[in-house]
Amino acid sequence: MLLLILTVVLIVALIGSIPKWPHSRSWGYFPSGGVGLILVILLVLYLLGRL
């Protein structure tokens, strides 16, 4: 159940951090890169069986 909630939150965060909208164009790819890093860390933890 926790894994499903984390997946949904990460997908929403990835969609929200895409620099497509006018208010976030000056941010560049920093927010999506940060969310991507969190996703990679969670994937590694899941594969190691710690999540």
Secondary structure, 3 states (H helix, E strand, C coil): CHHHHHHHHHHHHHHHCCCCCHHHHHHCCHHHHHHHHHHHHHHHHHHHCCC
